[in-house]
Structures are given as C-alpha cells and as structure tokens.
Amino acid sequence: MKFYKYIFLIFLSFNFVLSCPLCYGNATGPTIDGVNAAIFTMLGITGFIFTGIIAFVVMLKKKNKSF
C-alpha cells in the first residue's frame, strides 16, 4: 500500500497534473476560442446524426403505416 502512496505523491509533484488556465478561470485568448469551436463542432455533428436518425424513422413510418 505504501508503494501506491509514493506513486501518487510523485504524480502530484509534477506540473502536468495541474489543470489548464481555462479551468482556473483565465478564459481569454486562443484557448477559449478553440474550446468553443470544438464544442460547437461536436454539437453540430451530434445534431446532424440525430436529425438523420429522426428523418429515417419518419421515412419508415410513412412507408409502413402499421409502425
């Protein structure tokens, strides 16, 4: 069990464990622009996929009235 404690302490001592400035509240510059672009891109892809699924179900419903 001591072994895991030492590994945990070693990982906490490195700077790469710390979060980015965006998480600390410094939401300015190109970082926030990139994050916003990524969020809107993923929302657009998800919306496109869901729209396709809904259109497919509506098409099946129109073809088969017993659906």
Secondary structure, DSSP 4 states (H G I P E B T S, - for coil): -HHHHHHHHHHHHSGGGSPPHHHHT---SHHHHHHHHHHHHHHHHHHHHHHHHHHHHHHHHHH-TT-
